[in-house]
Amino acid sequence: MDRMGLLDFKQKVFLVMGVANKKSIAWTIAQLLEQSNAHVIYSVRSAKRLESIKELLNDREVHICDVENLAEIQQLAESIQQKHSQINGLVHSIAFGNYSEGFKPFHETKRTDFLQATTISCFSLVEIANAFKHLLMQNASVVTIGISSQVAAPTYGYMSPIKAALESVVRFLAKSFSKDSEVRFNCIKAGPLKTSASAGIPGYVDNYLYAEKMTLRKRAITTREVANTALFLLSDLSSGINGQGIVVNAGMDFNYFDEELVQSN
């Protein structure tokens, strides 16, 4: 099979979790999968979310699953199994942080907020993997979305250590599943993106513009570039990649002493 054949997902089925709107990473990934002839199953957080994007999803196969509720994760797997005996992979593009009280110093983080964010943004991947283990093909691929560097950014708050935990979870799931399958788990460590979720973070725009200057090309990463990486990881072309954090940030993470930035201070 040639390279183009390996990127043809005809007769393959993928679950994409986390579509919130047309700017979502999950939506862009799903669009690329559909353009590559895959059948995409969508999972959204709530009936309210589904109503807000019903015109986007049209007549596609959609399920509702709030990953904060384990019973809903299990029900999602059961519902999908009624139509599909197996799936070729899934995309976990889910994150939540409660910043209703604004950003605080990290040491003032509330236990309830940290645990809720960890459950939704990180541990949900473990519960989803467990619920779908019997549905995943022997060589299925699971992709989640992390961040490109573990810097102490005040405007990202406690989500940074939670995303670090997510990357660690990916490695442990890869090891755990390797006992009886070749299912791959990988994390895309994306640089700052223009998404609706990020737009709601106070100070994010300033950080985004600064991060753009730190890239080697002086141009920010796009959602499409992250989605392209996801498509590769979901394909057979990435069969040798497992338990990894794939950085997609145009070199931002090692360009701290960029001449332009140094001279501007």
N, C-alpha and C positions, 0 to 999 in steps of 0.2 A: 504493500500500500504506500502511495506517495504521500507527501506532506499535506497536500490539500485534502486527500482522503481522510487523514487523521484528524483534520479539523472539520470534517463533515459529521455532524451529530445526528444524522438521520436514524430514526428508530430508537434514539436514546432519550431517556427521561430524567429530568433534573427538578429538584425542589429548590425554589428560591425564596428565602425568608427575609423580610425586612423592607419591602417596597412601601414607601411612604408617599412619594410623589414622583413626578417625571425627572427630578434632579437626583433622585436616590441612586447610590452606587448599585444597589440591588436591581433597580429597573434597567440601568444601562447594561448590566451583565445579562439580565434576562433577554433584552433585545438582541444582544449579540448571539446568544444561544438560539433564539428563534430564527435569526437570520442564517444560522448554520444548520437549520433543519431539525433542531431538537424540539421535543415536547416539554414545555415548561409548566410546572405546577407552582402556583403562587400561594404563599401564606402571609396573611396580614394580621396585625395585632388585635383588631376589634371590628365590630360591625360598623362603628362610626368611621373608622379609617377606610373600610371597604366602600362605604357610601361616598366618601370624599374623593375616591379615585376610581369609581365605577366606570366612568367614561374612558379612563386610561386602560383599564383591564378588559373592558368590553365583555366578550363571551368566553374569556379564558377560564381555565380550571383554577378556582380560587377557594382557599380554606381560611378559616379564622382560627388563630392560635395566639393566646397571650402566654408567652413562655415563662411568665412569672408563676403560672399555674401548671404544675406537673401533670395534672389530670388532662389538661388541654393538649399538652405535648403528646401524651399517650393516645388521646382521641384522634389527633391529627394523623399519627402513624396508622391507626386502625382505619380511618376514613380513606386514606390514600391506598392502603392495601386492598380495599374493595374494588379499586379500578386498575391498580398496577401491582403485578406480582413482585416486581423488583424495580429499583431506580438506579441510575448510573452515577448519581452524586447529588450533593446539595450545597447550597450557598447560605452561610450564616452571616447576614449583614444586619446585626441587631445590636443596639446600644441604647442605654438610657441612664441619665444622671439627673437627680433632682436638685436643680439650682434655683428653686423658687425663692430662696432667701438670699440670693446673690452669692458671689464667690467669697470664700473665707480662707484664712490661712489653713494649710493642710491639717495642722494639729487640732483644729476646731471642727473637723469633719464629724458629723453625727453618725453613730453606729448604724442607725436605721437606714440612712441614705447610702452609706457605703455598702451595706449588705444587700440592699435592694438593687443597687447598680451592679454589684458583683453577680447576683443571681441572674439578672436579665442579660448583661453584657458579656459575661464570662461562663458561669457555671451552666447556663442554658445549653451551651454547646455539648457539655458532657451528657446532659439529660436527653438532648435530641439524638446524639450519637447512640446512646443506649436504646432509646425507643425505636430507632430506625435500623438497628444492627441487622436484623433479620431481613430487612427490605433492601439493603445496600448490596449491589453486585459485588462479586468477589474482588474485583479490581476498581471499585468505585472511588471517586475523588470528593473530598470534603474541603471546602474553602471558607475561611472566615476573614474578616477585615480588622486589622489592627492599626497601629500608628508607627511611623517610620523611626522614631527615636524616643528613648526614655529620658527626655529632658524634664526638668522641674519647672514646667510652665504654669505659673499661677492661674492663668485663664483657662487651663484645662482641668485644674483641680484634681480631685481624687480619681478621675478616670484614667490618668496616666498609669498608676500602679495596677489598676484593674486590667488595662490593656496588656500590661506586661504579664499579668497572670494568665490572660487569654493565650498569649504566645506559648507560655509554659504548658498550658492545658493541651495545646495542639501536639506538642511533643509526647506527652504522656498518653494521649489517645492513640497516636500513631504506634507507639510501643505496645499498648494494650491490645489493639486490634490485630497486631501482627502475629499474635498467637495462633489465629485460625483464619486469617484473610490477608489480602494485599490492599485493603482499603487505605488510601492515602489521606493524610490530614496536613494542610498547609495554611499559613497565615500570610496575607498580603499586608505588609507594613507600609501604608500609604502616607505620603506627605500631605500637607494641608490642602483641602479641596473646597471648592465652592458648592456646598450643599445647603439645603434648607435647614438641616439640623445644626450645622456649624454656624449659620448666620445668626442663630439665636444666642450664641455664646458672647458675652460682653468682652470687647477688646479683640475679638477674633480677626476682624478685618485688618487691624494693624499688624497682628502676628502673621497673617497670611501674606501681606505685602512684604514684610521683612523676610519671611521664609522664601518668597519668590526671588528676592535678591541673593539669597544664599545658594540657590541652585546654580549649577555650573553654566547652564544655558540662559539664566536670567529670565526664565519663563516658568510659571507654576505648572505643576502636574495637573492633568485633566482627569475627570471622572472616566473618560473613555480609555485613557492609558491604564488606569487601575483595572477597568473591566477587561481590557485586552489581556492583562496578566492573568486574570481569573479564568478567562476562556482557555488560555494555554494550560493552566493548572488543572482544569476540568477535562482536558483532552488527553489522549494516549501519548502525546508528545512529551508529557511530563511524568511518564511512568517511573522514572528514576528519582523523583523528588518527593520526599516524605518527611514530615516532622519539621519543616523549615519555616522560617520567617523571611519572605521575599521582599526586599526593600524596593519600593517604587517612589523615588523622590528626586530624581534628576541630580543626584550627588549632593544634596543638601546636607546630609548628615556628616560629611567630612570637610565641608568648605567653610569652617568657622572663621578662618583668617583670610577670607576673600579680600583682595586689595581694595575693591570699591567700598566694602563695608568698613574696613579698617580706616581708610582715609576719610570716611564720612563722620568719624567720631572725634 
